[in-house]
Structure formats: C-alpha cells, structure tokens
Amino acid sequence: MLKSQVKLPAPNLRGKVSVEEAMARRRSVRHYGPKALPLETLSQILWAGQGITDSEGVFRTAPSAGALYPLELYAVVRKGGVEGLPEGVYHYLPKEHALALARAGDFASELEDATWGQEIVKEAAATVVMMGVSGRTAEKYGRRATQYMLQESGHAAQNIFLQATTLGVCTVTMGAFSEGAVRRAVGAGADERPLYLQPLGTPA
C-alpha cells in the first residue's frame, strides 16, 4: 500500500440498530458539535455508500446499472475532525477499503465557499462528497447514463444517511453548490461531476 493511503478498519456487518429503526429515526441535521469522529465510524459510513459486498470485489452496497459503478466518494476532513486522521481530502478506494490522500490540509473553508457560504461544512467533522462519472455508464447505456447515475447517487446517499443514523452521527444531503468549485476543492478530475455533499458530525 502506498504511503499516501490509509487502510480503514474493516466494516461491521452486524449492527445493533434495525433498518426499520434507522428509517424511523433518520432526520436532517444542520448543526454539529465539536467532537471528533472515530476513524471506525468514517470507515463504516464510506463502506455503506460504496463498499464492496462480495468476495470477488465486484458488487457494492448500492445498486448500479450494469454494475458499472460511476460514483466516487471523497471525504473532506477538517483539522481534528476524525481521530487519528490528519486534515485533508481523501478519495475512498472501495476495493482496498482505504483512503488515498488527494489534498493535504484543511479545506473546510474552501468547501464552505463552494456551497455559497453554508457554514455547516465548516462545523462538520468531515464531509462526504459524492462524484459521478457518467462516461462509465454511457459506454453501455448511452443517453440514459445520466439518469441511471443520478438514480444511483440517491441509493448511495440514503445508505450513508441510514448508516450514519445507526451510529449516532448527524448528517444532511446538500445539493446547493458550485460544481466547479466543489471539483476544485476536492481535487477531482474534469470528468467527475459533484452530485451530493453529506456533512457528518456529532450532535450539538
């Protein structure tokens, strides 16, 4: 493993909260406390969004048209936001269940600017940024690729929301942002389109 990669704790496959209870408890929360998240918690949430679920390393937690998986997850971690993890922008690698450092430093303020001044991303311990690469799906589905990618992003975002709820982590889905500014903030490629932001934090 490269030095710029962080191996994440293995995901827990037997939670203590039922899916029904998680759905009933799920709420959008826009203010967070200052407490850091354990690395195990961030690991579990990222796995819920795009983690591998089979021994062959193919299938993931969210359904994907043609199993083409056009989504990419980034975690923008503020200083002191995640225990044992330096501030920075990290790219989630599903097959390795690891984080690859994309940008070193605290970019919460830059992400706040990209969301037109929404302070929630500065309060958050970390913000999951979901990107889509429609070209992966277009190879098979042509003009319907964008529709399928957007549907898939909803599946993954709800997984993240429900998993966060089971762990006592607050979150909300954000769609108001400058796509170009978000792309620059996380250091994403030109073919990656920002779809969702989901800040994560402890209760205020």
C-alpha positions, 0 to 999 in steps of 0.5 A, spaced: 500 500 500 502 506 498 504 511 503 499 516 501 493 511 503 490 509 509 487 502 510 480 503 514 478 498 519 474 493 516 466 494 516 461 491 521 456 487 518 452 486 524 449 492 527 445 493 533 440 498 530 434 495 525 433 498 518 426 499 520 429 503 526 434 507 522 428 509 517 424 511 523 429 515 526 433 518 520 432 526 520 436 532 517 441 535 521 444 542 520 448 543 526 454 539 529 458 539 535 465 539 536 467 532 537 471 528 533 469 522 529 472 515 530 476 513 524 471 506 525 465 510 524 468 514 517 470 507 515 463 504 516 459 510 513 464 510 506 463 502 506 455 503 506 455 508 500 460 504 496 463 498 499 464 492 496 459 486 498 462 480 495 468 476 495 470 477 488 470 485 489 465 486 484 458 488 487 457 494 492 452 496 497 448 500 492 445 498 486 448 500 479 446 499 472 450 494 469 454 494 475 458 499 472 459 503 478 460 511 476 460 514 483 466 516 487 466 518 494 471 523 497 471 525 504 473 532 506 476 532 513 477 538 517 483 539 522 481 534 528 475 532 525 476 524 525 481 521 530 487 519 528 486 522 521 490 528 519 486 534 515 485 533 508 481 530 502 481 523 501 478 519 495 475 512 498 478 506 494 472 501 495 476 495 493 482 496 498 477 499 503 482 505 504 483 512 503 488 515 498 490 522 500 488 527 494 489 534 498 493 535 504 490 540 509 484 543 511 479 545 506 473 546 510 473 553 508 474 552 501 468 547 501 464 552 505 465 557 499 463 552 494 456 551 497 455 559 497 457 560 504 453 554 508 457 554 514 455 547 516 461 544 512 465 548 516 462 545 523 462 538 520 467 533 522 468 531 515 464 531 509 462 526 504 462 528 497 459 524 492 462 524 484 459 521 478 462 519 472 457 518 467 462 516 461 462 509 465 455 508 464 454 511 457 459 506 454 453 501 455 447 505 456 448 511 452 443 517 453 440 514 459 447 514 463 445 520 466 439 518 469 441 511 471 447 515 475 443 520 478 438 514 480 444 511 483 447 517 487 440 517 491 441 509 493 448 511 495 446 517 499 440 514 503 445 508 505 450 513 508 444 517 511 441 510 514 448 508 516 450 514 519 443 514 523 445 507 526 451 510 529 449 516 532 452 521 527 448 527 524 448 528 517 444 532 511 444 531 503 446 538 500 445 539 493 446 547 493 453 548 490 458 550 485 460 544 481 466 547 479 468 549 485 466 543 489 471 539 483 476 544 485 476 543 492 476 536 492 481 535 487 477 531 482 478 530 475 474 534 469 470 528 468 467 527 475 461 531 476 459 533 484 452 530 485 451 530 493 455 533 499 453 529 506 456 533 512 457 528 518 458 530 525 456 529 532 450 532 535 450 539 538 
